[in-house]
Amino acid sequence: MTDLGTVSTRLTQGQRMARGRKTSLMIRLTLAERQTLLAWQRATNIRAGLARRARIVLLLADGMTITDIAAAVGLSRRHTYKWIQRFMQEGLAGLEDKPGRGHHGLLQPPHDQRDMDVG
């Protein structure tokens, strides 16, 4: 049986547990992809989500782990990995929002009620 004091002492004497997972997931960006992602990251007239996704891909291409990327951009590992997967499958287009997401505007009354004169 191991004494808890012994385990604690071993950990504090330089034998630390590994932080984060090392990933074998690597991507290589073309020059055009890197330039586009950098432009998206710097742009002020672009949705914040798209700029964040560009940063995720750039950090992965620079060798950062998924755990560290998630912490840097403020997303969970699961969502960070989702965007990496979409980029790997669909390229830059995969980082865009899918149709049907977001605000859809106000409901319109039925057509026959809109044409009625009031008064």
Secondary structure, DSSP 8 states (H G I E B T S, - for coil): ---HHHHHHHHHTT-----S----------HHHHHHHHHHHH-SSS-HHHHHHHHHHHHHHTT--HHHHHHHHT--HHHHHHHHHHHHHHGGGGGS--TT-S--------HHHHT----
